Amino acid sequence: MTTFACIFGLSFVCCLLLAPLVRILAKRWGLVDKPDGRRKVHASAIPLGGGLAIFVSAAIAVVAALVASPLRDRLVESQFWLVGLAMASCLICAVGLVDDCRQMRGKYKLFWQLVTVAIVVSCGVQIHSVQFFEWRLELGLLAIPFTMFLLLGAINSLNLIDGMDGLLSSAGLIICLAMGAMAVLAGRYTTACVAFALAGALLGFLRYNFPPASIFMGDCGSMLVGLVVGVLAIQSSLKGPATVALAAPLAVLTLPIFDTSAAILRRKLTGRSLYATDRGHLHHCLLRSGLSTQHVLTWVSMLSLITLVGALASVALNNELLAIFSACTVVGILVATRLFGFAEFVLVKDHLTASAESLLKGRRARKRERLEVHLQGSADWGRLWRELTACAEAEELTAICLDINAPAIQEVYLARWHRGNQEPDDFDAWRAQLPLVVNGHAIGRLEIVGRRTLESTSLIVARLAIILDRLEVVVDSDASAFGVNSLRRMKTAGELHAHVAMASESAAVAVLEQSPFDVNGDPIADESITAQNVDDVLQLSNSPRKPK
């Protein structure tokens, strides 16, 4: 244990010395995270690149153990996967630095994550069989894909929780200590050295990352921590050659896994992109409940300690039920208290209920479908939604969807209404999308689907727009986040910049963007913008098309 304490202490001291140097260099090179008033709400620009200090500090401690530690013989025997982890760590740090500088697109980041994971897997970090209680599953050809999936999941789940000062540093510290202790109990001292080296670096970095943070670790650090933790989870839980007992490491990673799973469900079931950003993560919800930043860190640390104790007890007593019980306890506390995960639980329940009803009743028995879920915030969107659905009923529309996504005022609301017995063909359908704007900031949209009738489409849109004008009553108290006291009024179809899509059987789409120009492209005065201008364009868009 003295050796592990020395590794921990050396890494801690190195990071204490290196983090201020990285902070100075990051400021000089312009590598800073600037507030944007939407997701990044810190007061001023904060230097990035703290992950570089963490990586160098941990690497120094591991190299020192290789050279001067009494365990050096055992470390040398495991050098193959250590070399792979070192190469992959260098690459993931480089990718993270590029992303911190230039905001790399999600698909390119995923590609480099795959390359990084492939390096680790090719150097021997592989799972060929999984053991759960007395049940053992041989993965066969799925061994490498399964291992890569776990490592990618670890990288991205820990990356997602890095959204608040000190959060990933604290959670990562506890996770690494747990992995190190599990490795010691299993007799895997090389894994323990890496775990305690990273834990020491994270504790040293926490000195500068504790709220209010003076430096962020950035994607460089969060992806590095995720990669190393993923490898540690596999190596510390080996029961035999390439056989992993999943219960203990998954219990230690309960919070990152739960947060990531909730984000995926939330975005998938509300029709948003998986790459979309929101303020619905664990730390956002805890902050919104009234906790201070320091109290959020305390809550997360306490919950992490519960899973740590459960995981270590399961390894020491060879009883995986203890790890599962600790993980379920943490998830149950969060959902039961509605601090986090309750809205996602409601979404899943409603989705499963609707799917079951659809299977049991069949398509002909479908009734009007409704979905309403308030994912974040406290504004009264329900009243506005009831007026919109009443109007949709009266106008015999096919479907409407109100999608509010305003992280700056911490409001996320989704509601859908569908007249189940109407499924218009593409040729008979018209669609409109009305953007909802506060002082130039988009807070959401209203999507409308209807059937072509003799009544003017633009008049229907205008009636809905009058209802939307009452938005300022709903969020007037939150509008100060945008620096205004009321919403931009939207009273005519022209002011709404409606995007009306007309689809024919051949899937050709004509889009209307109503602006202060007439159908000939000549500018017109704002006061002359009326529904008739929209009708003119719609008449052109609805002209018959020759079939191909």
Beta strands, then each sheet from edge to edge (+ up, - down):
strand 1: 32-33
strand 2: 46-47
strand 3: 129-132
strand 4: 135-138
strand 5: 238-240
strand 6: 243-245
strand 7: 369-376
strand 8: 399-406
strand 9: 411-418
strand 10: 429-438
strand 11: 441-451
strand 12: 499-503
strand 13: 509-513
sheet 1: 1+ 2-
sheet 2: 4+ 3- 6- 5+
sheet 3: 7+ 9- 8+ 11- 10+ 12- 13+
end
